[in-house]
Structures are given as structure tokens and as C-alpha cells.
Amino acid sequence: MKITLQNLGRRFNRDWIFRDINYEFLPGSSYAVLGPNGSGKSTLLSVLNGSLGPSSGTITYTMADKPVEAEQVFNHLSLAAPYLELIEEFTLIEMIDFHFKFKTRKEGMDNQALVDLLAMPASKNKLIRYFSSGMKQRLKLALAFCSDTDMLMLDEPTSNLDAQGVTWYLNLVEQFAAGRLTIICSNQEHEYSFCRESLNISDYKH
């Protein structure tokens, strides 16, 4: 999937969050979207994944030189972000099963493989409402990485993770991010140090 931005801008009321972004996100490459807290990284990610429309300019998606409608982008996308909710009434296994009604699993990632990857054998039948914030974040990341999609979008991927969790996240990147368009919104270098390209949102404030 290739994403092309032409003079892209987004505002809330009269305030522009960013303006005049001309940029290409290419298939199989990794990008960091950088900027301080509150600078508009998450807003840009929402525009990129099709859940927010631009206020100005255009965004186009193409696969194998064929256009993809913005409404269909979610079919090609995995997303993990602190503001995305898990279904608290589900057990771990129920949440995994529910997620993969909508996404295809990466090869070999059955329920047991996912539980092993999460290192949560004792929590298989535990309700997610009783998970710690770190456990919830691990689950969001595992579901995103283990979905067989062309694009991976992550917002502050190590929020709520301890040092061991950060190492675990970097192992996921090594194992599951290759060959996918990967976009990471972050202001912490350990989250995006593997990214080849970067876009600083502060460059698009007018």
C-alpha cells in the first residue's frame, strides 16, 4: 500500500493542527511521525488510517498501482493505540477470537501461539477488565502485529510498558514488521529507532 499526501491539512474549528503536507509513504518502508505531545501526531495517524477526513488537500491510497477507496483502507490495516479500547467483558481468548473475525492471522499464530507470545498462560480465561494497563497494551500490540495486513500503524506503542515490555515490543517489530508499511507516532526514540524515514509534524505548522 502506498499513501500519497498532497497539500494535506487538518484543522479543528479555526485552528490548523498541520497544513500543506506533501509526502509519500511507500510499501514495505518504516516511518516515524515525530513531535511533542499535543502536536497532532495522533490526528495525522487518524487521517492516514481513514478515520478522519482531511480539512484541505488530498490523500490517496494505491495498491499495485490501483486506487483503494478510503472506506476500504481499514481492511489493509492493523492499528494499536492507547485510546483504542479492548472489550473488557471478554476473556483473553474471546478477545483474540473476536479480533480475528475481522482480520486474517499471520501464519502459525493460532490462539495458543498468541497466548505464548503474550506470556499469559494463566490469563487465558481471565476477563480483560482485570488486566493491568501493561497487559492490555501488550494485547493490543500482539493483535496488531499478528494480523496479516499490508500496513501497521502504532501510536505510542510502549505506553504502559516496563523495560521488559519494551524489549518484547522490539522483538515483535523484528518478527512481524518486515515487508509492511509501518508508521509509528512517537516522541521516544526507543519506539521508532528502527524506522528508516521520519516526518516531523512541527514542520507543518503555519
Backbone as CSV, one residue per row, in Angstrom:
resi,resn,N_x,N_y,N_z,CA_x,CA_y,CA_z,C_x,C_y,C_z
1,MET,0.845,-1.204,0.000,0.000,0.000,0.000,0.879,1.253,0.000
2,LYS,0.587,2.175,-0.891,1.267,3.466,-0.922,0.260,4.537,-0.528
3,ILE,0.686,5.475,0.326,-0.172,6.590,0.735,0.491,7.876,0.252
4,THR,-0.267,8.669,-0.497,0.272,9.924,-1.032,-0.528,11.098,-0.468
5,LEU,0.187,12.050,0.137,-0.436,13.250,0.698,-0.087,14.442,-0.188
6,GLN,-1.109,15.207,-0.570,-0.887,16.412,-1.374,-1.532,17.601,-0.691
7,ASN,-0.679,18.516,-0.245,-1.133,19.737,0.455,-2.117,19.411,1.578
8,LEU,-1.842,18.336,2.277,-2.791,17.835,3.290,-2.802,18.735,4.528
9,GLY,-3.999,19.031,5.008,-4.142,19.807,6.244,-5.334,19.324,7.037
10,ARG,-5.289,19.581,8.328,-6.420,19.244,9.202,-6.535,20.334,10.252
11,ARG,-7.759,20.794,10.453,-7.970,21.797,11.497,-9.137,21.393,12.378
12,PHE,-9.153,21.944,13.577,-10.299,21.838,14.467,-10.784,23.264,14.712
13,ASN,-12.042,23.498,14.391,-12.581,24.858,14.402,-11.698,25.728,13.501
14,ARG,-11.105,26.786,14.065,-10.280,27.664,13.217,-8.789,27.350,13.334
15,ASP,-8.455,26.452,14.211,-7.036,26.176,14.470,-6.523,25.042,13.589
16,TRP,-5.482,25.336,12.815,-4.858,24.308,11.992,-3.925,23.464,12.854
17,ILE,-4.112,22.140,12.792,-3.222,21.225,13.507,-1.939,21.039,12.686
18,PHE,-2.120,20.879,11.381,-0.997,20.840,10.435,-1.549,21.264,9.068
19,ARG,-0.627,21.725,8.207,-1.040,22.193,6.876,0.020,21.869,5.841
20,ASP,-0.439,21.719,4.604,0.461,21.628,3.444,1.493,20.507,3.556
21,ILE,1.043,19.331,3.970,1.959,18.178,3.972,1.935,17.534,2.591
22,ASN,3.113,17.480,1.974,3.308,16.736,0.728,4.287,15.615,1.040
23,TYR,3.794,14.380,0.956,4.633,13.275,1.443,4.129,11.969,0.846
24,GLU,5.042,11.016,0.708,4.666,9.675,0.247,5.128,8.635,1.257
25,PHE,4.221,7.767,1.632,4.560,6.598,2.456,4.578,5.398,1.513
26,LEU,5.730,4.755,1.399,5.902,3.707,0.395,5.752,2.310,0.988
27,PRO,5.280,1.353,0.205,5.075,-0.012,0.695,6.367,-0.599,1.255
28,GLY,6.241,-1.285,2.382,7.375,-2.011,2.953,8.369,-1.155,3.707
29,SER,8.161,0.180,3.745,9.097,1.063,4.448,8.555,1.415,5.832
30,SER,9.452,1.909,6.691,9.060,2.244,8.075,9.274,3.733,8.324
31,TYR,8.275,4.359,8.926,8.264,5.812,9.119,7.943,6.151,10.572
32,ALA,8.650,7.157,11.086,8.325,7.706,12.407,7.659,9.060,12.202
33,VAL,6.511,9.261,12.823,5.862,10.572,12.855,6.201,11.186,14.207
34,LEU,6.974,12.275,14.171,7.566,12.830,15.388,6.931,14.163,15.755
35,GLY,7.066,14.521,17.040,6.569,15.811,17.515,6.231,15.714,18.984
36,PRO,6.250,16.842,19.689,5.928,16.823,21.123,4.479,16.432,21.377
37,ASN,4.159,16.132,22.620,2.779,15.798,22.989,1.850,16.941,22.579
38,GLY,0.714,16.582,22.019,-0.272,17.591,21.633,0.012,18.262,20.302
39,SER,1.016,17.777,19.571,1.397,18.453,18.319,0.556,18.016,17.129
40,GLY,-0.182,16.914,17.259,-1.047,16.473,16.160,-0.657,15.146,15.537
41,LYS,0.245,14.411,16.187,0.666,13.109,15.647,-0.513,12.152,15.521
42,SER,-1.305,12.052,16.575,-2.448,11.123,16.562,-3.495,11.563,15.548
43,THR,-3.649,12.881,15.386,-4.599,13.395,14.388,-4.154,12.988,12.989
44,LEU,-2.861,13.152,12.710,-2.350,12.743,11.397,-2.560,11.245,11.187
45,LEU,-2.300,10.449,12.217,-2.488,8.997,12.092,-3.952,8.677,11.775
46,SER,-4.874,9.401,12.405,-6.309,9.190,12.141,-6.678,9.547,10.711
47,VAL,-6.021,10.570,10.155,-6.257,10.910,8.746,-5.655,9.823,7.844
48,LEU,-4.456,9.362,8.192,-3.794,8.335,7.382,-4.590,7.032,7.355
49,ASN,-5.224,6.684,8.485,-5.948,5.406,8.512,-7.411,5.532,8.083
50,GLY,-7.799,6.737,7.667,-9.127,6.904,7.088,-10.231,7.179,8.075
51,SER,-9.908,7.277,9.370,-10.991,7.524,10.332,-11.306,9.011,10.477
52,LEU,-10.430,9.887,9.997,-10.696,11.330,9.926,-10.441,11.789,8.498
53,GLY,-11.275,12.663,7.988,-11.019,13.229,6.662,-10.119,14.444,6.775
54,PRO,-9.387,14.779,5.722,-8.585,16.000,5.748,-9.474,17.241,5.635
55,SER,-9.001,18.366,6.168,-9.715,19.641,6.010,-9.306,20.330,4.728
56,SER,-8.111,20.006,4.236,-7.650,20.552,2.957,-6.702,19.547,2.319
57,GLY,-6.527,19.684,1.004,-5.628,18.773,0.301,-6.240,17.397,0.099
58,THR,-5.419,16.466,-0.389,-5.928,15.125,-0.694,-5.012,14.047,-0.145
59,ILE,-5.612,12.897,0.108,-4.871,11.699,0.488,-5.328,10.581,-0.447
60,THR,-4.373,9.902,-1.067,-4.738,8.808,-1.970,-3.993,7.543,-1.569
61,TYR,-4.665,6.423,-1.765,-4.121,5.099,-1.426,-4.050,4.280,-2.712
62,THR,-2.925,3.619,-2.935,-2.818,2.738,-4.104,-2.141,1.439,-3.717
63,MET,-2.631,0.359,-4.303,-2.006,-0.969,-4.155,-1.759,-1.512,-5.545
64,ALA,-0.512,-1.874,-5.815,-0.134,-2.376,-7.146,-0.650,-1.419,-8.235
65,ASP,-0.467,-0.120,-7.986,-0.849,0.953,-8.916,-2.359,1.073,-9.138
66,LYS,-3.149,0.386,-8.303,-4.607,0.528,-8.407,-5.119,1.323,-7.196
67,PRO,-6.049,2.257,-7.419,-6.540,3.055,-6.296,-7.364,2.230,-5.307
68,VAL,-7.248,2.587,-4.039,-8.049,1.966,-2.970,-8.904,3.070,-2.353
69,GLU,-10.201,2.827,-2.226,-11.093,3.820,-1.621,-10.762,3.977,-0.138
70,ALA,-10.883,5.214,0.365,-10.574,5.491,1.775,-11.396,4.601,2.711
71,GLU,-12.652,4.307,2.311,-13.542,3.485,3.165,-13.045,2.037,3.275
72,GLN,-12.184,1.620,2.359,-11.696,0.234,2.348,-10.325,0.072,3.003
73,VAL,-9.729,1.192,3.402,-8.347,1.147,3.914,-8.238,0.269,5.158
74,PHE,-9.274,0.289,6.000,-9.202,-0.484,7.254,-8.986,-1.977,6.993
75,ASN,-9.407,-2.462,5.825,-9.206,-3.884,5.501,-7.723,-4.242,5.361
76,HIS,-6.894,-3.244,5.103,-5.475,-3.475,4.839,-4.591,-3.030,6.001
77,LEU,-5.212,-2.759,7.146,-4.533,-2.027,8.210,-4.635,-2.733,9.568
78,SER,-3.540,-2.688,10.322,-3.562,-3.034,11.752,-3.187,-1.787,12.529
79,LEU,-3.895,-1.557,13.626,-3.699,-0.330,14.406,-3.632,-0.664,15.891
80,ALA,-2.673,-0.053,16.585,-2.633,-0.158,18.053,-2.357,1.236,18.608
81,ALA,-3.176,1.655,19.576,-3.036,2.993,20.157,-3.609,2.983,21.572
82,PRO,-3.077,3.844,22.454,-3.562,3.864,23.849,-5.055,4.158,23.951
83,TYR,-5.605,4.938,22.987,-7.020,5.339,23.074,-7.965,4.306,22.456
84,LEU,-7.423,3.243,21.857,-8.294,2.182,21.342,-8.713,1.284,22.495
85,GLU,-9.988,1.008,22.593,-10.500,0.224,23.719,-10.544,-1.265,23.380
86,LEU,-10.241,-2.078,24.356,-10.498,-3.513,24.272,-11.879,-3.766,24.882
87,ILE,-12.472,-4.909,24.589,-13.798,-5.215,25.154,-13.586,-5.886,26.507
88,GLU,-13.836,-5.122,27.556,-13.463,-5.519,28.922,-14.237,-6.750,29.415
89,GLU,-15.412,-6.994,28.821,-16.237,-8.129,29.271,-15.757,-9.445,28.668
90,PHE,-14.838,-9.387,27.702,-14.304,-10.598,27.078,-13.139,-11.154,27.886
91,THR,-12.972,-12.472,27.796,-11.729,-13.075,28.281,-10.656,-12.857,27.210
92,LEU,-9.431,-13.184,27.566,-8.331,-13.047,26.602,-8.622,-13.834,25.320
93,ILE,-9.026,-15.093,25.469,-9.292,-15.939,24.297,-10.460,-15.395,23.486
94,GLU,-11.509,-14.920,24.164,-12.665,-14.352,23.449,-12.261,-13.108,22.661
95,MET,-11.379,-12.294,23.240,-10.921,-11.083,22.556,-10.118,-11.438,21.309
96,ILE,-9.250,-12.441,21.434,-8.450,-12.884,20.279,-9.381,-13.395,19.173
97,ASP,-10.335,-14.256,19.549,-11.269,-14.812,18.558,-12.083,-13.708,17.877
98,PHE,-12.532,-12.733,18.671,-13.336,-11.636,18.132,-12.515,-10.816,17.135
99,HIS,-11.285,-10.481,17.501,-10.420,-9.677,16.628,-10.224,-10.361,15.276
100,PHE,-10.000,-11.691,15.312,-9.683,-12.396,14.072,-10.923,-12.833,13.279
101,LYS,-12.089,-12.342,13.702,-13.249,-12.410,12.811,-13.123,-11.352,11.716
102,PHE,-12.323,-10.316,11.996,-12.200,-9.182,11.077,-10.848,-9.137,10.370
103,LYS,-9.871,-9.831,10.899,-8.529,-9.821,10.316,-8.052,-11.254,10.104
104,THR,-7.157,-11.420,9.126,-6.524,-12.724,8.903,-5.304,-12.835,9.804
105,ARG,-5.101,-14.017,10.354,-3.938,-14.220,11.225,-2.666,-14.392,10.403
106,LYS,-1.553,-13.919,10.949,-0.251,-14.279,10.391,-0.100,-15.795,10.511
107,GLU,0.605,-16.378,9.579,0.763,-17.831,9.559,1.313,-18.342,10.893
108,GLY,0.672,-19.389,11.398,1.132,-20.024,12.640,0.654,-19.360,13.918
109,MET,-0.088,-18.241,13.815,-0.496,-17.519,15.026,-1.907,-17.932,15.464
110,ASP,-2.040,-19.186,15.872,-3.319,-19.626,16.447,-3.415,-19.109,17.887
111,ASN,-4.519,-19.436,18.552,-4.732,-18.890,19.895,-3.600,-19.237,20.857
112,GLN,-3.141,-20.493,20.802,-2.091,-20.905,21.721,-0.794,-20.160,21.449
113,ALA,-0.478,-19.979,20.165,0.746,-19.244,19.803,0.673,-17.800,20.299
114,LEU,-0.521,-17.200,20.217,-0.679,-15.818,20.698,-0.549,-15.732,22.214
115,VAL,-1.148,-16.680,22.912,-1.036,-16.705,24.380,0.431,-16.883,24.780
116,ASP,1.139,-17.747,24.056,2.571,-17.957,24.337,3.369,-16.684,24.048
117,LEU,3.046,-16.030,22.934,3.739,-14.788,22.577,3.533,-13.724,23.656
118,LEU,2.313,-13.676,24.192,1.988,-12.710,25.247,2.557,-13.113,26.612
119,ALA,2.976,-14.384,26.720,3.437,-14.947,28.005,2.343,-14.791,29.073
120,MET,1.100,-15.146,28.699,-0.044,-15.015,29.617,-0.826,-16.323,29.750
121,PRO,-0.150,-17.466,29.953,-0.899,-18.731,30.029,-1.928,-18.764,31.157
122,ALA,-1.635,-18.084,32.248,-2.555,-18.111,33.395,-3.751,-17.178,33.198
123,SER,-3.718,-16.364,32.144,-4.770,-15.359,31.947,-5.699,-15.675,30.779
124,LYS,-5.595,-16.899,30.241,-6.393,-17.260,29.059,-7.878,-16.982,29.237
125,ASN,-8.381,-17.337,30.407,-9.819,-17.208,30.654,-10.146,-16.088,31.634
126,LYS,-9.206,-15.174,31.786,-9.395,-14.025,32.679,-10.082,-12.906,31.905
127,LEU,-11.014,-12.196,32.544,-11.664,-11.057,31.894,-10.658,-9.926,31.715
128,ILE,-10.736,-9.261,30.572,-9.774,-8.201,30.266,-9.892,-7.043,31.248
129,ARG,-11.070,-6.868,31.844,-11.216,-5.766,32.818,-10.275,-5.931,34.015
130,TYR,-9.807,-7.161,34.245,-8.888,-7.402,35.366,-7.423,-7.372,34.936
131,PHE,-7.160,-7.063,33.684,-5.778,-6.951,33.202,-5.170,-5.628,33.683
132,SER,-3.878,-5.640,33.908,-3.165,-4.384,34.187,-3.076,-3.578,32.893
133,SER,-2.728,-2.303,33.012,-2.598,-1.462,31.811,-1.506,-2.000,30.889
134,GLY,-0.441,-2.550,31.471,0.634,-3.134,30.658,0.176,-4.370,29.900
135,MET,-0.630,-5.211,30.544,-1.162,-6.410,29.874,-2.075,-6.023,28.715
136,LYS,-2.886,-4.994,28.940,-3.786,-4.531,27.871,-2.985,-4.009,26.682
137,GLN,-1.923,-3.257,26.976,-1.115,-2.715,25.881,-0.420,-3.833,25.105
138,ARG,0.075,-4.838,25.809,0.694,-5.990,25.133,-0.310,-6.671,24.201
139,LEU,-1.527,-6.821,24.681,-2.559,-7.483,23.879,-2.867,-6.670,22.610
140,LYS,-3.027,-5.354,22.763,-3.275,-4.505,21.581,-2.159,-4.662,20.551
141,LEU,-0.918,-4.639,21.028,0.228,-4.751,20.119,0.271,-6.119,19.447
142,ALA,0.054,-7.171,20.237,0.110,-8.533,19.673,-0.959,-8.723,18.603
143,LEU,-2.166,-8.222,18.845,-3.244,-8.355,17.854,-2.890,-7.605,16.568
144,ALA,-2.290,-6.423,16.703,-1.912,-5.642,15.520,-0.789,-6.323,14.743
145,PHE,0.267,-6.709,15.429,1.418,-7.309,14.759,1.074,-8.651,14.123
146,CYS,0.186,-9.415,14.761,-0.101,-10.778,14.292,-1.247,-10.844,13.294
147,SER,-1.783,-9.684,12.901,-2.765,-9.642,11.817,-2.014,-9.523,10.501
148,ASP,-2.461,-10.274,9.513,-1.759,-10.313,8.228,-2.247,-9.158,7.354
149,THR,-1.705,-7.968,7.605,-2.116,-6.760,6.879,-0.899,-6.111,6.222
150,ASP,-1.180,-5.291,5.199,-0.103,-4.604,4.482,0.463,-3.434,5.271
151,MET,-0.370,-2.859,6.152,0.045,-1.671,6.902,-0.092,-1.894,8.404
152,LEU,0.866,-1.319,9.124,0.887,-1.390,10.581,1.029,0.036,11.086
153,MET,0.048,0.522,11.852,0.119,1.878,12.405,0.063,1.802,13.925
154,LEU,1.057,2.397,14.572,1.180,2.320,16.023,1.324,3.720,16.598
155,ASP,0.542,4.017,17.631,0.631,5.310,18.311,1.159,5.060,19.715
156,GLU,2.303,5.659,20.034,2.933,5.488,21.358,2.923,4.023,21.787
157,PRO,3.582,3.155,21.027,3.436,1.713,21.250,3.909,1.189,22.602
158,THR,4.840,1.885,23.271,5.302,1.333,24.553,4.689,2.035,25.758
159,SER,3.612,2.818,25.540,2.955,3.428,26.699,2.432,2.301,27.602
160,ASN,2.642,2.453,28.881,2.248,1.470,29.922,3.133,0.215,29.953
161,LEU,4.209,0.176,29.172,5.100,-0.988,29.210,6.346,-0.673,30.032
162,ASP,6.793,-1.671,30.822,8.043,-1.513,31.566,9.217,-1.866,30.650
163,ALA,10.428,-1.866,31.187,11.634,-2.114,30.370,11.562,-3.471,29.678
164,GLN,11.062,-4.475,30.390,10.925,-5.812,29.804,9.904,-5.783,28.655
165,GLY,8.834,-4.997,28.843,7.809,-4.850,27.807,8.345,-4.159,26.564
166,VAL,9.239,-3.199,26.757,9.852,-2.505,25.615,10.684,-3.488,24.792
167,THR,11.455,-4.327,25.469,12.247,-5.352,24.772,11.326,-6.295,24.004
168,TRP,10.222,-6.676,24.631,9.227,-7.550,23.998,8.667,-6.892,22.734
169,TYR,8.351,-5.591,22.819,7.843,-4.841,21.659,8.863,-4.849,20.517
170,LEU,10.129,-4.602,20.838,11.159,-4.563,19.796,11.336,-5.935,19.143
171,ASN,11.124,-6.999,19.903,11.154,-8.351,19.324,9.987,-8.551,18.347
172,LEU,8.816,-8.006,18.701,7.657,-8.071,17.784,7.983,-7.370,16.468
173,VAL,8.619,-6.206,16.573,8.997,-5.448,15.373,9.882,-6.315,14.477
174,GLU,10.883,-6.939,15.093,11.829,-7.768,14.339,11.118,-8.938,13.657
175,GLN,10.169,-9.517,14.400,9.497,-10.725,13.941,8.399,-10.460,12.910
176,PHE,7.659,-9.352,13.074,6.409,-9.199,12.324,6.284,-7.929,11.480
177,ALA,7.246,-7.011,11.541,7.070,-5.743,10.808,7.703,-5.754,9.419
178,ALA,8.587,-6.673,9.156,9.304,-6.675,7.867,8.329,-6.767,6.695
179,GLY,8.583,-5.966,5.674,7.781,-6.032,4.458,6.452,-5.310,4.521
180,ARG,6.146,-4.673,5.663,4.886,-3.939,5.788,5.163,-2.445,5.847
181,LEU,4.238,-1.653,5.333,4.317,-0.214,5.555,4.035,0.012,7.035
182,THR,5.033,0.508,7.764,4.914,0.684,9.213,5.045,2.164,9.549
183,ILE,4.055,2.696,10.270,4.056,4.111,10.669,3.896,4.184,12.175
184,ILE,4.848,4.853,12.832,4.843,4.917,14.291,4.829,6.369,14.747
185,CYS,3.822,6.750,15.533,3.756,8.085,16.132,4.408,8.031,17.501
186,SER,5.405,8.875,17.713,6.166,8.731,18.952,7.003,9.973,19.218
187,ASN,7.356,10.162,20.490,8.424,11.114,20.802,9.484,10.438,21.682
188,GLN,9.504,9.096,21.647,10.510,8.338,22.394,11.328,7.495,21.415
189,GLU,12.621,7.753,21.384,13.445,7.167,20.331,13.435,5.644,20.320
190,HIS,13.326,5.024,21.492,13.366,3.542,21.508,12.171,2.935,20.766
191,GLU,11.091,3.707,20.597,9.909,3.171,19.916,10.076,3.141,18.404
192,TYR,10.918,4.039,17.873,10.982,4.188,16.409,12.402,4.115,15.858
193,SER,13.382,3.714,16.664,14.791,3.781,16.237,15.063,2.953,14.978
194,PHE,14.222,1.964,14.705,14.405,1.113,13.516,13.818,1.752,12.258
195,CYS,13.061,2.843,12.392,12.403,3.456,11.230,13.429,4.110,10.309
196,ARG,13.231,3.929,9.012,14.182,4.471,8.035,13.913,5.936,7.722
197,GLU,12.657,6.352,7.846,12.269,7.717,7.469,11.532,8.369,8.634
198,SER,11.517,9.708,8.619,10.739,10.391,9.659,10.080,11.648,9.102
199,LEU,8.935,11.968,9.669,8.182,13.164,9.327,7.921,13.893,10.634
200,ASN,8.396,15.134,10.735,8.192,15.893,11.970,6.993,16.823,11.792
201,ILE,5.984,16.589,12.600,4.723,17.343,12.472,4.944,18.840,12.689
202,SER,5.966,19.182,13.473,6.247,20.605,13.758,6.660,21.370,12.507
203,ASP,7.108,20.658,11.462,7.490,21.318,10.208,6.273,21.784,9.408
204,TYR,5.068,21.387,9.850,3.854,21.689,9.069,2.862,22.523,9.863
205,LYS,3.418,23.360,10.765,2.589,24.311,11.492,2.738,25.672,10.822
206,HIS,1.620,26.348,10.592,1.719,27.682,9.952,1.036,28.702,10.846
